[in-house]
Amino acid sequence: MEYQFVNDPITGLSISISSEHQLVGTWLIDELGQDKQHVGLFLERLNALCNLTHHEFTNHGKEIGLLIKDFEVTVISYASYCHTADIDHLTHEHIYLDDSGLKNECGLEDFIDLVRHWHAFLQ
């Protein structure tokens, strides 16, 4: 996973990350946040998961959820859970749902490295 953290004086902190992991970057900035102490506590929790053979951890954010299960990380946008009643009256000719950016996956080690670097980047 390739990424670069940016501290822009106008827009603030952000991340430049590969398109296949864009949702992971959005989760990091918007859901985990910029509180260094909070990020540190989350990092400790991640490191504790590595010592377990089988584990499952869920974090329900405002707009994006995180699931860690057996060394795999899944980040999913709640926008992917639209109510079918809202679109039942439309036919396939009327709609096209592009869900390619609504779910990202990565390995736990890569995810921990990302959070560790984010923690170090925060002032």
Backbone as JSON Lines, residues from 0, in Angstrom:
{"i":0,"aa":"M","n":[0.86,-1.16,0.0],"ca":[0.0,0.0,0.0],"c":[0.91,1.23,0.0]}
{"i":1,"aa":"E","n":[0.72,2.09,-0.99],"ca":[1.53,3.31,-1.09],"c":[0.69,4.5,-0.69]}
{"i":2,"aa":"Y","n":[1.29,5.37,0.11],"ca":[0.59,6.56,0.58],"c":[1.6,7.63,0.99]}
{"i":3,"aa":"Q","n":[1.1,8.84,1.09],"ca":[1.9,9.95,1.56],"c":[0.99,10.9,2.33]}
{"i":4,"aa":"F","n":[1.41,11.28,3.51],"ca":[0.64,12.22,4.31],"c":[1.01,13.64,3.9]}
{"i":5,"aa":"V","n":[0.01,14.52,3.93],"ca":[0.2,15.89,3.49],"c":[-0.3,16.82,4.59]}
{"i":6,"aa":"N","n":[0.5,17.84,4.9],"ca":[0.08,18.88,5.84],"c":[0.03,20.19,5.08]}
{"i":7,"aa":"D","n":[-1.13,20.5,4.55],"ca":[-1.33,21.7,3.75],"c":[-1.82,22.82,4.66]}
{"i":8,"aa":"P","n":[-1.21,24.01,4.59],"ca":[-1.63,25.1,5.47],"c":[-3.07,25.57,5.23]}
{"i":9,"aa":"I","n":[-3.62,25.3,4.07],"ca":[-4.98,25.74,3.76],"c":[-6.0,24.63,4.05]}
{"i":10,"aa":"T","n":[-5.74,23.43,3.54],"ca":[-6.73,22.34,3.69],"c":[-6.49,21.46,4.91]}
{"i":11,"aa":"G","n":[-5.34,21.57,5.54],"ca":[-5.03,20.78,6.72],"c":[-4.41,19.44,6.38]}
{"i":12,"aa":"L","n":[-4.56,18.48,7.27],"ca":[-3.94,17.17,7.1],"c":[-4.78,16.31,6.16]}
{"i":13,"aa":"S","n":[-4.08,15.59,5.29],"ca":[-4.76,14.68,4.37],"c":[-3.8,13.56,4.01]}
{"i":14,"aa":"I","n":[-4.29,12.65,3.18],"ca":[-3.48,11.53,2.74],"c":[-3.64,11.36,1.23]}
{"i":15,"aa":"S","n":[-2.55,11.12,0.58],"ca":[-2.56,10.75,-0.83],"c":[-2.28,9.24,-0.86]}
{"i":16,"aa":"I","n":[-3.24,8.48,-1.38],"ca":[-3.16,7.02,-1.31],"c":[-3.66,6.43,-2.61]}
{"i":17,"aa":"S","n":[-3.23,5.24,-2.92],"ca":[-3.63,4.59,-4.17],"c":[-5.15,4.46,-4.24]}
{"i":18,"aa":"S","n":[-5.68,4.48,-5.44],"ca":[-7.13,4.48,-5.62],"c":[-7.8,3.22,-5.06]}
{"i":19,"aa":"E","n":[-7.1,2.09,-5.09],"ca":[-7.71,0.87,-4.56],"c":[-7.78,0.86,-3.03]}
{"i":20,"aa":"H","n":[-7.15,1.84,-2.38],"ca":[-7.21,1.95,-0.92],"c":[-7.75,3.31,-0.48]}
{"i":21,"aa":"Q","n":[-8.41,4.01,-1.37],"ca":[-8.91,5.36,-1.07],"c":[-9.83,5.39,0.14]}
{"i":22,"aa":"L","n":[-10.69,4.4,0.27],"ca":[-11.62,4.38,1.4],"c":[-10.89,4.16,2.72]}
{"i":23,"aa":"V","n":[-9.79,3.41,2.69],"ca":[-8.97,3.22,3.89],"c":[-8.4,4.57,4.32]}
{"i":24,"aa":"G","n":[-7.92,5.36,3.37],"ca":[-7.41,6.69,3.68],"c":[-8.48,7.61,4.21]}
{"i":25,"aa":"T","n":[-9.67,7.54,3.63],"ca":[-10.79,8.36,4.11],"c":[-11.16,7.96,5.53]}
{"i":26,"aa":"W","n":[-11.18,6.65,5.81],"ca":[-11.46,6.19,7.17],"c":[-10.43,6.74,8.14]}
{"i":27,"aa":"L","n":[-9.16,6.68,7.75],"ca":[-8.08,7.13,8.62],"c":[-8.26,8.6,9.01]}
{"i":28,"aa":"I","n":[-8.51,9.45,8.02],"ca":[-8.62,10.89,8.25],"c":[-9.94,11.24,8.95]}
{"i":29,"aa":"D","n":[-11.05,10.72,8.44],"ca":[-12.37,11.14,8.91],"c":[-12.87,10.39,10.14]}
{"i":30,"aa":"E","n":[-12.57,9.12,10.25],"ca":[-13.11,8.32,11.34],"c":[-12.11,8.16,12.49]}
{"i":31,"aa":"L","n":[-10.87,7.82,12.21],"ca":[-9.88,7.7,13.27],"c":[-9.5,9.08,13.79]}
{"i":32,"aa":"G","n":[-9.29,9.99,12.87],"ca":[-9.08,11.38,13.26],"c":[-7.63,11.78,13.49]}
{"i":33,"aa":"Q","n":[-7.48,12.97,14.07],"ca":[-6.18,13.59,14.2],"c":[-5.73,13.75,15.65]}
{"i":34,"aa":"D","n":[-6.45,13.17,16.59],"ca":[-6.07,13.23,18.0],"c":[-4.98,12.18,18.23]}
{"i":35,"aa":"K","n":[-3.76,12.64,18.45],"ca":[-2.62,11.73,18.55],"c":[-2.8,10.71,19.68]}
{"i":36,"aa":"Q","n":[-3.38,11.12,20.8],"ca":[-3.6,10.2,21.91],"c":[-4.61,9.11,21.52]}
{"i":37,"aa":"H","n":[-5.68,9.5,20.86],"ca":[-6.68,8.53,20.4],"c":[-6.08,7.55,19.39]}
{"i":38,"aa":"V","n":[-5.29,8.06,18.46],"ca":[-4.64,7.21,17.46],"c":[-3.67,6.25,18.15]}
{"i":39,"aa":"G","n":[-2.97,6.73,19.16],"ca":[-2.05,5.88,19.92],"c":[-2.75,4.74,20.62]}
{"i":40,"aa":"L","n":[-3.9,5.04,21.23],"ca":[-4.68,3.99,21.9],"c":[-5.21,2.96,20.9]}
{"i":41,"aa":"F","n":[-5.63,3.44,19.73],"ca":[-6.11,2.53,18.69],"c":[-4.96,1.65,18.2]}
{"i":42,"aa":"L","n":[-3.78,2.21,18.08],"ca":[-2.6,1.46,17.64],"c":[-2.26,0.36,18.65]}
{"i":43,"aa":"E","n":[-2.38,0.66,19.94],"ca":[-2.14,-0.35,20.97],"c":[-3.13,-1.51,20.83]}
{"i":44,"aa":"R","n":[-4.38,-1.16,20.54],"ca":[-5.41,-2.19,20.35],"c":[-5.08,-3.07,19.14]}
{"i":45,"aa":"L","n":[-4.61,-2.45,18.06],"ca":[-4.23,-3.21,16.86],"c":[-3.08,-4.15,17.16]}
{"i":46,"aa":"N","n":[-2.08,-3.66,17.88],"ca":[-0.93,-4.49,18.21],"c":[-1.34,-5.67,19.08]}
{"i":47,"aa":"A","n":[-2.31,-5.48,19.96],"ca":[-2.8,-6.57,20.8],"c":[-3.49,-7.64,19.96]}
{"i":48,"aa":"L","n":[-4.17,-7.21,18.9],"ca":[-4.83,-8.18,18.01],"c":[-3.83,-9.11,17.34]}
{"i":49,"aa":"C","n":[-2.65,-8.6,17.06],"ca":[-1.64,-9.41,16.37],"c":[-1.2,-10.61,17.21]}
{"i":50,"aa":"N","n":[-1.35,-10.52,18.52],"ca":[-0.93,-11.61,19.4],"c":[-1.97,-12.72,19.51]}
{"i":51,"aa":"L","n":[-3.14,-12.51,18.92],"ca":[-4.21,-13.51,18.99],"c":[-4.23,-14.34,17.71]}
{"i":52,"aa":"T","n":[-4.54,-15.61,17.84],"ca":[-4.62,-16.48,16.67],"c":[-5.84,-16.15,15.83]}
{"i":53,"aa":"H","n":[-7.0,-16.09,16.47],"ca":[-8.23,-15.73,15.78],"c":[-8.83,-14.52,16.5]}
{"i":54,"aa":"H","n":[-9.19,-13.56,15.73],"ca":[-9.72,-12.35,16.35],"c":[-10.71,-11.67,15.41]}
{"i":55,"aa":"E","n":[-11.56,-10.88,16.02],"ca":[-12.5,-10.07,15.25],"c":[-12.7,-8.77,16.0]}
{"i":56,"aa":"F","n":[-12.56,-7.67,15.27],"ca":[-12.71,-6.34,15.85],"c":[-13.54,-5.51,14.89]}
{"i":57,"aa":"T","n":[-14.5,-4.79,15.44],"ca":[-15.36,-3.94,14.62],"c":[-15.34,-2.53,15.17]}
{"i":58,"aa":"N","n":[-15.27,-1.56,14.26],"ca":[-15.36,-0.15,14.63],"c":[-16.42,0.48,13.75]}
{"i":59,"aa":"H","n":[-17.49,0.97,14.39],"ca":[-18.58,1.61,13.64],"c":[-18.37,3.11,13.64]}
{"i":60,"aa":"G","n":[-17.95,3.65,12.52],"ca":[-17.78,5.09,12.4],"c":[-19.06,5.77,11.98]}
{"i":61,"aa":"K","n":[-18.97,7.05,11.74],"ca":[-20.14,7.83,11.32],"c":[-20.59,7.46,9.91]}
{"i":62,"aa":"E","n":[-19.62,7.31,9.01],"ca":[-19.94,7.02,7.61],"c":[-19.24,5.79,7.06]}
{"i":63,"aa":"I","n":[-18.22,5.32,7.79],"ca":[-17.41,4.2,7.31],"c":[-17.17,3.24,8.46]}
{"i":64,"aa":"G","n":[-17.35,1.95,8.19],"ca":[-17.11,0.93,9.2],"c":[-15.81,0.19,8.94]}
{"i":65,"aa":"L","n":[-15.26,-0.39,9.99],"ca":[-14.0,-1.12,9.93],"c":[-14.22,-2.49,10.55]}
{"i":66,"aa":"L","n":[-13.78,-3.53,9.85],"ca":[-13.84,-4.89,10.37],"c":[-12.45,-5.5,10.22]}
{"i":67,"aa":"I","n":[-11.93,-6.02,11.32],"ca":[-10.66,-6.74,11.3],"c":[-10.97,-8.15,11.73]}
{"i":68,"aa":"K","n":[-10.64,-9.09,10.87],"ca":[-10.92,-10.5,11.17],"c":[-9.78,-11.34,10.62]}
{"i":69,"aa":"D","n":[-9.12,-12.05,11.52],"ca":[-8.06,-12.99,11.15],"c":[-7.04,-12.37,10.18]}
{"i":70,"aa":"F","n":[-6.48,-11.25,10.56],"ca":[-5.38,-10.58,9.87],"c":[-5.78,-9.94,8.54]}
{"i":71,"aa":"E","n":[-7.08,-9.77,8.31],"ca":[-7.58,-9.06,7.14],"c":[-8.42,-7.88,7.61]}
{"i":72,"aa":"V","n":[-8.24,-6.75,6.96],"ca":[-8.96,-5.52,7.3],"c":[-9.91,-5.19,6.15]}
{"i":73,"aa":"T","n":[-11.16,-4.94,6.5],"ca":[-12.17,-4.53,5.53],"c":[-12.74,-3.2,5.98]}
{"i":74,"aa":"V","n":[-12.71,-2.23,5.08],"ca":[-13.28,-0.91,5.34],"c":[-14.44,-0.77,4.37]}
{"i":75,"aa":"I","n":[-15.63,-0.45,4.91],"ca":[-16.81,-0.4,4.05],"c":[-17.62,0.86,4.34]}
{"i":76,"aa":"S","n":[-18.03,1.51,3.27],"ca":[-18.84,2.72,3.38],"c":[-20.28,2.33,3.65]}
{"i":77,"aa":"Y","n":[-20.92,3.04,4.56],"ca":[-22.32,2.77,4.85],"c":[-23.21,3.15,3.67]}
{"i":78,"aa":"A","n":[-22.68,3.9,2.72],"ca":[-23.46,4.25,1.52],"c":[-23.79,3.01,0.71]}
{"i":79,"aa":"S","n":[-23.05,1.92,0.92],"ca":[-23.33,0.7,0.17],"c":[-24.57,-0.01,0.69]}
{"i":80,"aa":"Y","n":[-25.08,0.42,1.83],"ca":[-26.28,-0.18,2.4],"c":[-27.49,0.7,2.14]}
{"i":81,"aa":"C","n":[-27.85,0.86,0.89],"ca":[-29.04,1.65,0.57],"c":[-30.27,0.75,0.7]}
{"i":82,"aa":"H","n":[-31.39,1.35,0.99],"ca":[-32.62,0.59,1.14],"c":[-33.16,0.22,-0.24]}
{"i":83,"aa":"T","n":[-33.42,-1.05,-0.43],"ca":[-33.93,-1.49,-1.73],"c":[-35.3,-0.92,-2.01]}
{"i":84,"aa":"A","n":[-36.05,-0.59,-0.97],"ca":[-37.38,0.0,-1.19],"c":[-37.26,1.35,-1.9]}
{"i":85,"aa":"D","n":[-36.14,2.03,-1.68],"ca":[-35.93,3.33,-2.31],"c":[-35.7,3.2,-3.82]}
{"i":86,"aa":"I","n":[-35.2,2.05,-4.26],"ca":[-34.88,1.91,-5.68],"c":[-35.65,0.79,-6.36]}
{"i":87,"aa":"D","n":[-36.58,0.15,-5.65],"ca":[-37.33,-0.96,-6.22],"c":[-38.13,-0.55,-7.46]}
{"i":88,"aa":"H","n":[-38.61,0.66,-7.45],"ca":[-39.45,1.1,-8.57],"c":[-38.64,1.41,-9.83]}
{"i":89,"aa":"L","n":[-37.33,1.44,-9.71],"ca":[-36.48,1.7,-10.87],"c":[-36.02,0.39,-11.5]}
{"i":90,"aa":"T","n":[-35.87,0.39,-12.78],"ca":[-35.36,-0.8,-13.46],"c":[-33.86,-0.65,-13.65]}
{"i":91,"aa":"H","n":[-33.22,-1.71,-14.07],"ca":[-31.77,-1.67,-14.3],"c":[-31.4,-0.67,-15.38]}
{"i":92,"aa":"E","n":[-32.3,-0.33,-16.24],"ca":[-32.01,0.66,-17.28],"c":[-31.94,2.06,-16.7]}
{"i":93,"aa":"H","n":[-32.56,2.27,-15.55],"ca":[-32.6,3.6,-14.95],"c":[-31.42,3.89,-14.02]}
{"i":94,"aa":"I","n":[-30.85,2.84,-13.46],"ca":[-29.81,3.07,-12.46],"c":[-28.56,2.24,-12.77]}
{"i":95,"aa":"Y","n":[-27.47,2.76,-12.28],"ca":[-26.22,2.02,-12.29],"c":[-25.51,2.35,-10.99]}
{"i":96,"aa":"L","n":[-25.3,1.38,-10.14],"ca":[-24.63,1.59,-8.87],"c":[-23.18,1.17,-9.01]}
{"i":97,"aa":"D","n":[-22.29,2.12,-8.85],"ca":[-20.86,1.84,-8.89],"c":[-20.39,1.67,-7.45]}
{"i":98,"aa":"D","n":[-20.2,0.43,-7.04],"ca":[-19.8,0.18,-5.66],"c":[-18.31,-0.08,-5.51]}
{"i":99,"aa":"S","n":[-17.52,0.24,-6.54],"ca":[-16.1,-0.06,-6.52],"c":[-15.37,0.71,-5.43]}
{"i":100,"aa":"G","n":[-15.83,1.89,-5.06],"ca":[-15.17,2.67,-4.03],"c":[-15.81,2.56,-2.67]}
{"i":101,"aa":"L","n":[-16.72,1.61,-2.51],"ca":[-17.47,1.51,-1.26],"c":[-16.9,0.47,-0.3]}
{"i":102,"aa":"K","n":[-15.9,-0.3,-0.76],"ca":[-15.31,-1.33,0.08],"c":[-13.85,-1.5,-0.31]}
{"i":103,"aa":"N","n":[-12.97,-1.48,0.67],"ca":[-11.55,-1.73,0.46],"c":[-11.07,-2.79,1.43]}
{"i":104,"aa":"E","n":[-10.08,-3.53,1.03],"ca":[-9.5,-4.55,1.89],"c":[-7.98,-4.44,1.85]}
{"i":105,"aa":"C","n":[-7.35,-4.8,2.96],"ca":[-5.89,-4.85,3.02],"c":[-5.5,-5.79,4.15]}
{"i":106,"aa":"G","n":[-4.24,-6.11,4.2],"ca":[-3.73,-6.97,5.27],"c":[-3.56,-6.19,6.56]}
{"i":107,"aa":"L","n":[-3.6,-6.9,7.68],"ca":[-3.49,-6.25,8.98],"c":[-2.12,-5.58,9.16]}
{"i":108,"aa":"E","n":[-1.06,-6.22,8.7],"ca":[0.29,-5.63,8.84],"c":[0.38,-4.3,8.1]}
{"i":109,"aa":"D","n":[-0.12,-4.25,6.87],"ca":[-0.11,-3.0,6.11],"c":[-0.94,-1.92,6.81]}
{"i":110,"aa":"F","n":[-2.08,-2.34,7.35],"ca":[-2.97,-1.4,8.03],"c":[-2.3,-0.85,9.29]}
{"i":111,"aa":"I","n":[-1.63,-1.72,10.05],"ca":[-0.93,-1.26,11.26],"c":[0.19,-0.31,10.88]}
{"i":112,"aa":"D","n":[0.93,-0.6,9.82],"ca":[1.98,0.32,9.36],"c":[1.4,1.68,9.01]}
{"i":113,"aa":"L","n":[0.25,1.69,8.34],"ca":[-0.41,2.94,7.98],"c":[-0.77,3.74,9.23]}
{"i":114,"aa":"V","n":[-1.4,3.09,10.2],"ca":[-1.79,3.78,11.44],"c":[-0.57,4.23,12.22]}
{"i":115,"aa":"R","n":[0.48,3.41,12.24],"ca":[1.72,3.77,12.94],"c":[2.35,5.02,12.31]}
{"i":116,"aa":"H","n":[2.41,5.05,10.99],"ca":[2.96,6.23,10.31],"c":[2.08,7.47,10.51]}
{"i":117,"aa":"W","n":[0.76,7.28,10.52],"ca":[-0.16,8.39,10.78],"c":[0.06,8.95,12.19]}
{"i":118,"aa":"H","n":[0.23,8.05,13.15],"ca":[0.5,8.45,14.54],"c":[1.78,9.27,14.63]}
{"i":119,"aa":"A","n":[2.83,8.81,13.94],"ca":[4.11,9.52,13.96],"c":[4.0,10.88,13.23]}
{"i":120,"aa":"F","n":[3.16,10.95,12.21],"ca":[2.99,12.17,11.42],"c":[2.28,13.27,12.2]}
{"i":121,"aa":"L","n":[1.37,12.86,13.07],"ca":[0.6,13.85,13.86],"c":[1.51,14.59,14.81]}
{"i":122,"aa":"Q","n":[1.3,15.87,14.93],"ca":[2.14,16.69,15.81],"c":[1.61,16.75,17.21]}
